[in-house]
């Protein structure tokens, strides 16, 4: 199989990310200037919109680290049995894309999710490594939103919170029976545990801020 270019990966993994409920997106007519008429675009590859705590609408590079996935959830376009083009970014490629897009003023931050590969901990560690590299090695002060992987260790979830402005968890199905039927590899307990652990971290951080105020 021929090796994909970064641009080809971006096309595949930005398209795959559109199914991930990530943030409040602004609704608008699809327009672009690729036909040589006018200037600007509302449909740039991987660009979505979210809102900062102060109410500003900000542009994010919205991508998956990979759309390879070991799970076969019936409702997911990226499930293991789905016949879609697959791609995977390296941590370094995501970092470089984010920095290059930011310097060109295309984006103000990054939204990053992923299919689950090898294990929940491995996948979560790769997502965290992207955010940590941006923050610590490149001094990136833009906005970062990471998706948490259910089943990942509490240490990794805590590290995600250290480097991301926002973290969130996908809760695809409302009941354990539905989860067992449509996403049998996923465990409701793992999703609840991740959500509960995240809530505790948020409350602890709030208490620390109140003490220092």
Residue pairs with C-beta under 8 A, 6 or more apart in sequence:
4 12
4 87
6 89
6 93
6 96
6 97
8 87
9 87
9 88
9 89
9 93
10 45
10 46
10 63
10 97
11 45
12 67
12 85
12 86
12 87
13 46
13 63
13 64
13 65
13 66
13 67
13 87
13 89
14 45
14 46
14 62
14 63
15 45
16 64
16 67
16 77
16 78
16 84
17 46
17 62
17 63
17 64
17 111
17 113
18 62
19 76
19 77
19 78
20 62
20 64
20 113
20 147
20 170
21 170
22 48
22 50
22 60
22 62
22 111
22 113
22 145
22 147
22 168
23 48
23 49
23 50
23 51
23 60
23 111
23 145
24 49
24 50
24 51
25 48
25 49
25 50
26 49
26 57
28 42
29 42
30 42
30 43
31 38
31 40
31 41
31 42
31 43
32 40
32 41
32 42
32 43
32 44
33 39
33 40
33 41
34 41
44 106
46 61
46 62
46 63
47 59
47 60
47 61
47 62
47 106
47 107
48 59
48 60
48 62
48 111
49 57
49 58
49 59
49 60
50 57
50 58
50 60
50 109
50 111
50 143
50 145
51 57
51 58
52 58
52 143
58 108
58 109
58 143
59 106
59 107
59 108
59 109
60 107
60 108
60 109
60 110
60 111
60 143
60 145
61 97
61 98
61 101
61 106
61 107
61 109
61 110
61 111
62 111
63 89
63 94
63 97
63 110
63 111
63 112
64 78
64 112
64 113
64 114
64 115
65 88
65 89
65 94
65 112
65 113
65 114
65 115
65 123
65 126
65 127
65 130
66 86
66 87
66 88
66 89
66 114
66 115
66 117
67 78
67 84
67 86
67 87
67 88
67 115
68 78
68 86
68 88
68 115
68 117
69 76
69 78
69 79
69 80
69 115
69 116
69 117
70 80
70 115
70 116
70 117
70 118
70 185
71 79
71 80
71 115
71 116
71 183
71 185
71 186
72 79
72 80
72 81
72 184
72 185
73 79
73 172
73 182
73 183
73 185
73 186
74 181
74 182
74 183
75 172
75 182
75 183
76 82
76 172
76 183
77 84
78 84
78 115
88 117
89 97
91 126
91 129
91 130
91 133
92 133
94 110
94 112
94 130
95 130
95 133
95 134
95 137
95 138
98 107
98 110
98 130
98 134
98 140
98 142
99 134
99 138
99 140
101 107
102 108
102 109
102 140
102 142
107 142
108 142
108 143
109 142
109 143
109 144
109 145
109 165
110 130
110 131
110 134
110 142
110 143
110 144
110 145
111 145
112 127
112 130
112 131
112 144
112 145
112 146
112 147
113 127
113 146
113 147
114 123
114 126
114 127
114 147
114 149
115 123
116 123
116 149
117 123
119 151
120 149
120 150
120 151
120 152
120 190
121 151
121 152
121 153
121 156
123 149
123 152
124 148
124 149
124 152
124 153
124 156
124 157
124 160
125 156
127 146
127 147
127 149
127 160
128 146
128 156
128 159
128 160
128 163
131 144
131 146
131 160
131 163
131 164
132 159
132 162
132 163
134 140
134 142
134 144
134 163
135 144
135 163
143 165
143 166
144 163
144 164
144 165
144 166
145 164
145 165
145 166
145 167
145 168
146 160
146 163
146 164
146 166
146 167
147 167
147 168
147 169
147 170
148 157
148 160
148 167
148 168
148 169
148 194
148 198
149 194
150 169
150 186
150 187
150 190
150 191
150 193
150 194
151 187
151 190
151 194
152 194
154 197
157 167
157 194
157 197
157 198
157 201
158 201
160 167
161 167
161 198
161 201
161 205
167 198
169 191
169 194
169 195
169 198
171 191
171 195
172 179
172 182
172 183
172 186
173 179
173 182
173 183
176 188
179 186
179 187
179 188
